[in-house]
């Protein structure tokens, strides 16, 4: 099952994702993050899983871009 945000453009979703990542970086477990952010543990799991998937996808894309010799500019 894939976790889907109710409204991914909602700024609160972005704040929760950033909060999850920051707290995970500090070594907190999912249930601790959920408690601090006042969201469910499954929501934390979904946020973190989606973030890791996006990072992996971005790395694959960047590798392909480099292999193909595509020039790109950073915004």
Secondary structure, DSSP 4 states (H G I P E B T S, - for coil): -----S-TT-HHHHHHHHHHHHHHHTT--HHHHHHHHTS-HHHHHHHHHHHHHHHHHHHHHHHHHHHHT------
